[in-house]
Amino acid sequence: MPTTQAQQARIDALTARRKEKASRLDYLAGRSTLTAAESKSYDFIDKEIDDINADIAALRAGRTVYAQAQDDPFTSDAAAQQRGLGSSKGLVVGAMVRAAAAAGGSHVALKGHVKSLYGERHPVREAVNKALIAGIGSSGGFLVPPEQATEIVDFLYPKIAVRAAEPLTISMPHGTLTLPIQTSVAAATYQGERGAIAESQPSFGQIIGQYKKLTGMVRLSNDLLRYGDDPGIDAMVRNDLIRVLALKQDYHFIVGDGTQDTPRGFLSFANQWAMLTGGSAGLWSSSANSTAAVGGNFITSAGNYTLSTILAELYGLIAKLEIANVPNDRRAFFMHGRTLVGLAQLYNSIALPMFPDLLRTRKIWGIPVYVSNQIPINIWDAAGMNKDCSFVILAEMTEAIVLDSMELELAASREGSIYDSQGNLHSLFVEDSTAIRAIQAHDFQMRHPAAVAVAQLVRWAPSLQ
């Protein structure tokens, strides 16, 4: 039976590993005397080589062999990177989805399919067994238990800006959570020897987190799900799920207004602080004149910007947080990629870059910079003269809270019809496709809205000449 590409890759990896072990064995064999530890090591390596030879023979015969942890892209980041898969995280979830779809809704077929592909003791088989015990949905769907949900969540976080900046993350298993906060402090006064001590009381408020359900669906060819036997297919499934969930979540954590069952984002909390301090909220548009926010922690960027205005506005964002007594524990900038490159091209009067390592370190004055190209760059200014405006946000991430209510639920179905992003209807049965649905639930809050400062109507951009 000819070996598949995946099997040949395993054979090559095992052959290289056998060569490494044999070299160590030859070294020990050449010693005139061996210590007790070296003798034990010799026997252990000799057995490892025998096991590797047996695995190579099994793979050449077309039988499934459980990969050594260090050679398996499902358990080793190094092995995944060697295969060009980016990371081992999330591959198990991708494999589970693919196997469930390929099994056509049969639990018996699902177990047999996973066993034939991965072997008895592989993490994918163990994860499928756990998922089947946890609960079965209709049409081959399944619930991913929390242990496996973290597989895709861990991979998701570095791909988006807000979670990558490490906000405080709190579990919200019941879908809602009330967090008490202190809104004012007690007073202290000096007084004479016999003066009465004036009483004062701090005041308190509360933040109410309420789950927001995030859903996504991807459609894959059943031929791909049936016949693909390479972890690269599982990585593709994983990455599709990541794209579906990550972009929408990050967008709302940054610029969301909290309407239509969506989370509020940094801009919304900055608007709240502006109104609490006697200012007015901003209303920004990409199709009409915007209303700039006034007061609070907002800075309106100069339309005809210069090096001096840019530096003054960046320093101004920091000053806004300092004046509001916001801690400086883990601050972070958020901006569009256009803005980042524009800052990297800034030169001073003697032709030296103002931020020479910005593109490499992603830091401004030691403050990390996170790029999200979902931050708009097509906002109109108040007069409608400039239609290429954006935002630069500075936030204290110890004040930002992500409340996770439901980690991840996956379901796969070959039946029914779905609409694609262009509104076209697709019959899964007729097109021999599988739809994979992903659901998460979470909320985003700021402990104090003063912990966000925003430069609005920013036009900083690189020279493209």
N, C-alpha and C positions, 0 to 999 in steps of 0.2 A: 504494500500500500504506500503510495507516495506521501511524503510528509508535506504538511501545510506550511505556509510562511511562518505562522506562529510557532509551530512545532520546531521548524528549522532554527528559528531564533533561540528557542529554549536549548536546542542541541548545541548551538554555537556557544551560548553562555555557559552551559555545563562543561563543554570541552575546555574552554578557557579556565574555568574553575578547577578542573581536573589537572591541568598543566601546572597551575599554581600550587596545588596540593602535592603533586608529584615532585616538584622542585624542593619543597620543604622535606618531603620524605627522603629524597636522595641525600640531602644535607645530613639528616639524622643517621642514615645508613652508612655514611662515610665516616662517622665518628668512631674512634676506637673503643670508647666506653660511653655508656649512656647513664645519666642519673635516673632515679626512679621516676621523676616527673617527665623526663625526656622519653623514657621507655613507654610510659602511659600515653604520651602524646603521639609516639610512633604508631601504637596500636589504634588510637583514635583516628589518625589521619588515614591509615591503611583501610579502616572500615569505611571512612568517608569516600575514598576513591572507589571502593567496591560498590557503594550505594550510587555514586555518580554513574558508574559504568552500567548499573542496572537501569537507571533512569534513562540513559541515552538509548539503551537497547529497547526499552519500552516505547519511547517516543518514536523510534525508527519503525517499530511494529505498528504504530498508529494507536497505541494505548495512551490513556490520560495519566499524567504524572503530576503530583502535587509539587509545586515549585518551592525551592528553598526560599526562605524569607528574603534574603538579600538579592535573589534573582527574579523575584516576582514583582511586576509593576503594581500589583494590587496592594502590596504591603510595604514596598520600598520606594521612597522618592527617587533615590539614585537610579534604580532600575527603570522607573517610569520616565525619568529624564533621558536615559539612554535610548529609550524607544520614541522619544519626541512627544511624550504625552503630558509634559508639564509638571504633573504632580500625581502621586498615588491617591490623594484625597478625592473622594467622589467617584472613583472608578467602580467601587463595589455597588453604589447606588445605580450608576449607569448600567452595570451588568445585570442587576436585578430587574430593572425596567425592560431591558432588551430581552432577557430570558422569559419574563412574564408575557411579553407580547408574542414572542416566538412560540410559546406553548399553547397559544390560542384559547386561554381560559381554563385549561385543564390543570388541576393541581398536581395530579400524578405525572402528567407530561412535563410540568414545570420542574418537579424534583428530578426526573430522569434526565431532562435536558441539561440542567445545571451540573448534575453528577458526571454526565458524559463529557462536558466541556472542561470542567475544572477539577474533577476528582472528589474523593470523599471528604477531605479535611480542609478544603479551600475556604477562605473567608466568604466568598460569594455564596457557596452552598450553605454555610452556617447562617448567613444573613437571610437567605430565602426561607430557611426553616423557621427562623425567628419571626419573620414577617407573616408567614402563613399561620403561625400560632397566634400572633397579635390580632389578626383580623383579615377577613377576605371581603373585597368589594365585588360588585357585579362585573361581568364581562372580563374576567381576568385581572381585575384591579386588586391592589393590595395596599395595606398601610405600612409605611416604613416606621419602625419603632424608634424612639429617641436615640438609641445607641447608633443607629445607622443614619438618622437624620443629621447628626453632626458631621457625617462624611461630606455631605454636599454643602452644609452651612460653612464649615471650616474653609472649603475651597472658595466659597462665594465671597467671604469677607474681603480678602486682599484685592479682589477685582473691582471693588467699588470704593468710593472715597470716604463716606461717612463712617462706615463700620471699620475701615482700615485705620481711621484716626483714633480708634479705641475709645468710644464712648462707654459710659457705665451701662452694662447690660443686666437686666433684671428679668427673672421669669415671671410671667403673668398667666398661670395655668387656667384660671377661671375667666379669662377674657376681660377682666376689669381690675383695676388696682388703684387705691387711694394713697397718695404719698403726702404726708404732712410737711409743710415748709414754714420757716420763720420769715415773716414779712417785715418786721421792725424789731428794734432792740430796746432793752430797758435803758433808763437814763441814770447818769451818775452826776452828782453835784458836790461842790465844796460848800462848807458852811461854818458858822461860828461855833463856839464851845457848847452853847445850849440850844442851838437851833434844832428844830424838828426835821427829821429825815423825810424827805419827800418820797412818796411811793411812786413807782412807775411799773409798767407791765409791758413785756414784749408782746407782739401780736403774731398770730399764726394764720396760715391759710392751707390750702391743699391743692395738689395736682391730681386729677383723675385721669388715669390711663384707660383707654377703651380700645379693644382690639379692632384693627382694620384688616380685612381679609384681602390678601393678594393672590391672584390666580393667574395661571398661564397654561397654554396648551401648545404642544408641538406635534407635527405630523411626520411620520417616518415610513419609508417603504418597508413592507413586510419581507421582501427579498433580502434586504440588508439585515433585518433582524433575524431571519432564519439562517442565513448562510455565513454571516460574518463570524469568524472565530478568533478575532484578534482584539486585544485590549484597546486598540485604537478606535474600534467601533463603540466600545463602552465610553471612551473619552469623548467621542462625538456626542453621544446621548447626554452625557453629563454636561458638556459645554452648551448644548442647546437649552437644557433646563436652567443653567446659570444665566444665559442671556435673557431668557424669558423673565426671570424673577429679579435679577440684579439691577438692570437699568431702571425699571419702574420704581423699585424701592428707593434707590439712591436719589432719583429725581425728586421724589416727594420729601425725603429727609432734608434736602437742600432748599428747594423753592416751593414746596407744597403749601397750599393755603388752607388745608383742612376741610375743604368742601367735598361733597359727594362721596362721603365715606372714605376719605383719604387721610393720611397722617399730615400734621402740620410740619413745616420745615423751618430752617434757620430764618428765612425771610419773614415768615409769619410771626415768629417770636420777636424779631427785631421791630416789626410793625407794632406789636403789643407794647413793647417798651417805649416806643415813641409816643403812643397815646397815653400811657401811664404817666409820662413826664411832661404832659401838656402839649405835645406835638401832634402830628397827624400822620396817618398811615399812607404808604405809597400804593399806587395802583399802576402797574407797569403793563405795557401792551406792545405786541409786535406788529400791530396793524393800525394803530391810532396813537395820537399824542398821549404820552404817559403822564401820570401825576406823581411827582417825586415825593418821597417821604420827607417830613420835616421834624427835626428834633430827635430826641433819643440818642441812639448810637449810629445814626446815619451820617454819611459824608457824601455830598454830591460832587462827583468828579468833574474836573474841568474838561469841557468839550475840546478845546484847543490845548491839549496837554503838552507839558514840557518836562524835562528831567526834574525841575524844581517842584512842579505841581504833583508829580507822581510820588516823589519822596515825601512831600508834605502830607499827602493823603495816606500813604502807608504808615507813617509815624502817627497820623491822626487816628487811624484805627486802633493802634496800640494804646494811644492816650485815652480813647473812649473807654476801653476796658479798665485801664488804671484808675481813671476818675470815678468809675462806677464800683470800685473796690472789688473787682472780679479777680479771683486768684490767678496766679500765673504758674499753674502746675503742668498743664498739657494743652497749650494753645495750638491752633492749627489754622492755616490759610486754606481756603477753597476758591478755585478759579478755573476758568476755561483754559484749554491748552494754548489758544491764541494769546491770552493774557500772559501766560507763563513765558512763552517765547518772546513776546514783546518786552518783558522785563529783562530777559537774558540779553537782549540787544541794546540795553541802555549803556551809554558811554558818558564819562565825565568830560570835563574841559580839556584834559590831557590825553584823551582817547583811550582811557582804560575802562574796562567794563565795570559797572557798578556792582553786579552780582556775577562774578566770574565763574562760580561753580554751581550756579542755580540749576542748570539742566542735569548736572550729575548728582548733586546732593539733594535737590528738591527742598532747599531751605532758604529762607530769607531772615537774616540776622538770627540764625539758630532756630527759627520757628518752622516746623515742617509745612510743606506745601502739598496739597492734594488736588489733583486735576480731575475735573469732571467735564467732559464735553457736552453734558446735558445742561450745564449752566448756559442760558441763552446768550447769544451775541447779536441778536437782531431786535433788541428793544429800542423803541423810539424815544427820543428825549421829549421834554415838555413842549417844545416848540415844533416838533416834527421835522427839525432840520437834520438831525443825525439819527440814522436808523440802524446803527451798528453798535448799540450800547450793550454792556454786560454788567456783571457784579463781581466784586471781590469781597469775600466774607472771612472774618476772623472770629473764631469761636473758641471758648474754653471747654475742652472736651470732658473735663471732670464734671461739668454742669449738664452735659448732654446725656440723655437716658434713652436707651432702646429697650422697650418692654416686649419680650417675645412671649406670645400666647400659644401659638401652635408651631412647632418646629418645621415639619414638612410632611405633607401627605401626597403620595403619588398614586395614580391609577392609570392603567393602560386598557384601551378598548379597541376592538376591530369593528365594532358595530356602530350604526348611526351615521350622522353627518355632522360636519363642523364647518364653520366659516373661517376663511383665511383672513389675513390682515387687510386685504383689498375688498373684503365682503363677498368673495366668491364661495359658493357652497360646494363642498366636497363630500361624496359618499365614501366612507371608509371601506365598505364592503366591495363596491364596484371598483375602486382604485387599488384594492389590495394593500391598504395602508393601516397603520396603527396610530391612534391619537394618544398622547401621553399628557395627562393633566397633573399639574403641580399646584398645591395650595399651601400658603403660609399665613399666619396671622400675627400682627405686631402693632406697636404704636411707637411714636417718637415724641419726647417731651424735653423741655429745658427746665431745670430746677429754678433758674432765675432768668427771665428774658433779657436781663441786662448783660448776660454773658455772650451776646452776639453783637458784633459791630459790622456794618455793611458800607462799602463804597458803592454807590449806585451810579448808573449811567456811565460806566467805565468804557473808554474807547481804546485803551492801550493795546497796540497791535504791532507785530513785527513788520519790518520793511521787507517787501517781497522782490525788490529789485536786485 
